[in-house]
């Protein structure tokens, strides 16, 4: 049986006086790929920001590797092994590709020169285009290439948990396929993934387990095959027309 890597228990959170998440609970097990799906404004991205400690917890508990992380700062969370790829990617457009990757080492665990070279080599093996364009300003990359750069920075942290916020947003189908193929490979190699994805079909095909979030609360959860077969969820959250029907592999 897999051990729980991330546990969120009865968490309430939001922005100032605006409560977005209400008594929400979920978990991600070691080596597992979990997706959060739901309408815009449901609280999915807010939950990721709370896990990364970019937003405070009003009440409830977040545990990572059985350690309560509610009051920890974002840089400590990163060094513990949680790598967050935010919506919009968050790259530094005026810096080169290599400079963006090197900055990631400051937030990562301490490494010697040899281990830095090894992890950079891994990133360039996974994303050859980044190696080809390492001297280019990041702003000159395409949207898909910028997403690859953002994921490459997360890989440098060598964290056990990769958090992805809308990785398909603004990407061509080709780049969506490439990005998800790489993330799938990382998951198969043992990295846990918590994914927020507006494309429910894509999320259900990638993740083995799914939480449906509505109005800051979990309204359904289970294996992707069960969620995709639930007619009530299809009508309520994914539409009822033939073109919107969801199928999991």
C-alpha positions in Angstrom: 0.0 0.0 0.0 1.3 3.4 -1.0 2.1 5.9 1.8 0.5 9.3 1.9 2.9 12.0 0.7 0.6 15.0 0.9 -2.5 15.2 3.2 -4.9 18.1 3.3 -7.4 17.9 6.1 -10.4 20.2 6.5 -8.6 23.2 5.1 -10.3 26.6 4.8 -8.4 29.3 3.0 -8.8 32.3 0.7 -7.7 35.9 0.0 -8.0 38.2 2.9 -11.7 38.1 4.0 -12.7 36.2 0.9 -13.0 32.5 1.7 -12.4 30.3 -1.4 -11.8 26.9 0.1 -14.2 25.5 2.6 -13.3 22.5 4.8 -11.5 20.7 1.9 -9.7 17.4 2.3 -7.7 15.3 -0.1 -4.4 13.4 -0.4 -1.7 12.4 -2.8 0.1 9.1 -2.3 3.7 8.4 -3.1 4.2 7.9 -6.9 0.6 8.8 -7.6 -0.9 11.2 -10.3 -3.9 13.0 -9.0 -6.0 15.6 -10.9 -8.2 18.4 -9.6 -11.0 19.3 -12.0 -13.9 21.7 -11.9 -15.2 25.0 -13.3 -13.3 28.3 -13.4 -13.3 29.9 -10.0 -13.9 26.6 -8.1 -10.8 27.0 -6.0 -8.4 24.6 -7.7 -5.5 27.1 -8.2 -6.1 28.5 -4.8 -5.6 25.1 -3.3 -2.2 24.7 -5.0 -1.1 28.1 -3.7 -2.1 27.1 -0.2 0.0 23.9 -0.5 3.0 25.9 -1.7 2.4 28.4 1.2 1.8 31.3 -1.2 -1.5 31.7 0.7 -2.2 31.2 4.4 -4.4 28.5 5.9 -7.3 29.9 7.9 -8.1 26.5 9.5 -7.3 22.9 8.9 -4.0 21.0 8.5 -1.6 20.3 5.6 1.0 17.6 6.1 3.8 16.7 3.8 5.7 13.5 4.6 3.8 13.5 7.9 5.1 17.0 8.8 2.7 19.8 9.3 3.6 22.6 6.9 0.9 25.1 7.6 3.2 27.8 8.9 6.3 27.1 6.8 7.6 29.7 4.2 7.5 28.9 0.5 11.3 28.4 0.1 11.3 25.9 2.9 8.4 24.1 1.2 10.4 23.9 -2.0 13.4 22.5 -0.3 11.3 19.9 1.4 10.4 18.5 -2.1 7.3 20.3 -3.4 7.9 21.8 -6.8 5.1 24.2 -8.0 4.8 25.1 -11.7 2.3 28.0 -11.5 -0.4 29.0 -14.0 1.3 31.4 -16.4 4.6 29.6 -15.9 6.4 32.4 -13.9 9.5 32.5 -15.9 11.9 35.5 -16.1 11.6 36.6 -19.7 14.5 39.0 -19.7 16.9 36.2 -18.5 18.3 33.4 -20.7 17.0 29.9 -20.6 20.2 28.8 -18.7 19.9 31.7 -16.3 16.3 30.7 -15.5 17.4 27.1 -14.8 20.4 28.3 -12.7 18.1 30.4 -10.6 16.2 27.3 -9.7 19.3 25.9 -7.9 19.0 28.7 -5.3 15.6 27.4 -4.2 16.7 23.8 -4.5 18.5 21.6 -2.0 22.3 22.1 -1.7 24.3 20.3 -4.4 27.9 20.0 -5.5 29.0 21.0 -8.9 28.8 17.4 -10.2 25.2 16.9 -9.1 24.2 20.3 -10.7 25.7 19.2 -14.0 23.9 15.9 -13.8 20.4 17.4 -13.2 21.0 20.0 -15.9 21.9 17.2 -18.3 18.7 15.4 -17.4 16.6 18.5 -18.1 18.3 19.0 -21.5 17.7 15.3 -22.3 14.0 15.6 -21.5 13.7 18.9 -23.3 16.3 19.1 -26.1 15.0 22.4 -27.3 16.0 24.1 -24.0 19.6 22.9 -24.6 19.5 24.3 -28.1 18.2 27.6 -26.9 19.9 28.0 -23.6 21.4 31.4 -24.4 18.2 32.8 -25.7 16.0 35.2 -23.6 13.2 33.1 -22.2 10.7 35.6 -23.5 11.6 34.6 -27.1 10.5 31.0 -26.5 7.1 29.8 -27.7 4.4 29.1 -25.1 5.1 25.4 -25.2 8.8 25.9 -24.8 8.2 28.3 -21.8 6.1 25.5 -20.2 9.0 23.1 -20.7 11.3 25.6 -19.1 9.0 26.0 -16.1 8.8 22.2 -15.7 12.6 22.0 -16.1 13.1 24.4 -13.2 10.8 22.2 -11.1 12.8 19.1 -12.0 15.9 20.8 -10.7 14.4 20.8 -7.3 14.3 17.0 -7.5 11.2 17.2 -5.3 9.0 14.2 -4.8 5.8 16.1 -5.5 5.3 18.0 -8.8 2.4 20.5 -8.7 1.1 21.6 -12.1 -1.4 24.5 -12.6 -3.1 24.4 -16.0 0.0 23.1 -18.0 -2.0 22.9 -21.2 -3.2 26.5 -21.1 -2.4 28.4 -24.4 -0.5 25.5 -25.9 -0.9 23.9 -29.3 -2.0 20.3 -29.4 1.5 19.3 -30.3 3.1 20.9 -27.3 0.3 19.7 -25.0 1.2 16.1 -26.0 4.9 16.7 -25.5 4.5 18.3 -22.1 2.1 15.6 -20.8 4.2 12.8 -22.2 7.2 14.1 -20.2 5.1 14.6 -17.0 3.8 11.0 -17.5 7.3 9.7 -17.8 8.3 11.6 -14.6 5.3 10.0 -12.8 6.3 6.5 -14.0 9.8 7.1 -12.6 8.3 7.7 -9.2 7.5 11.4 -9.0 4.1 12.2 -7.5 1.9 14.7 -9.4 -0.9 17.0 -8.4 -2.5 18.5 -11.5 -5.0 21.3 -12.0 -6.3 21.1 -15.5 -9.2 22.8 -17.2 -9.3 20.2 -19.9 -11.1 17.5 -18.0 -10.7 14.9 -20.7 -6.9 15.4 -20.7 -6.8 15.3 -16.9 -8.8 12.1 -16.7 -6.6 10.4 -19.2 -3.5 11.4 -17.3 -4.4 10.9 -13.7 -5.4 7.7 -12.0 -7.4 9.4 -9.3 -9.5 12.6 -9.5 -11.1 15.1 -7.2 -14.0 17.3 -8.5 -14.1 20.7 -6.9 -17.0 23.0 -6.9 -17.4 26.3 -4.9 -14.3 25.5 -2.9 -15.4 22.0 -1.8 -14.8 18.5 -3.0 -18.1 17.2 -4.5 -16.8 13.9 -5.9 -13.6 11.8 -5.9 -12.5 8.4 -7.1 -10.6 6.6 -9.9 -10.7 8.5 -13.2 -12.6 5.6 -14.8 -15.4 6.0 -12.2 -15.5 9.8 -12.5 -15.6 9.7 -16.3 -18.5 7.1 -16.2 -20.7 9.2 -13.8 -23.5 10.6 -15.8 -24.5 13.1 -13.1 -21.0 14.6 -13.1 -20.9 14.8 -16.9 -24.1 16.8 -16.9 -23.2 19.0 -14.0 -19.6 19.8 -14.7 -18.6 18.6 -18.2 -21.7 19.1 -20.3 -24.2 16.6 -21.6 -23.6 16.8 -25.4 -21.8 14.1 -27.4 -18.8 16.3 -28.0 -18.2 16.8 -24.3 -18.4 13.2 -23.2 -15.3 12.2 -21.2 -13.6 8.9 -21.7 -10.6 7.6 -19.7 -8.1 5.2 -21.3 
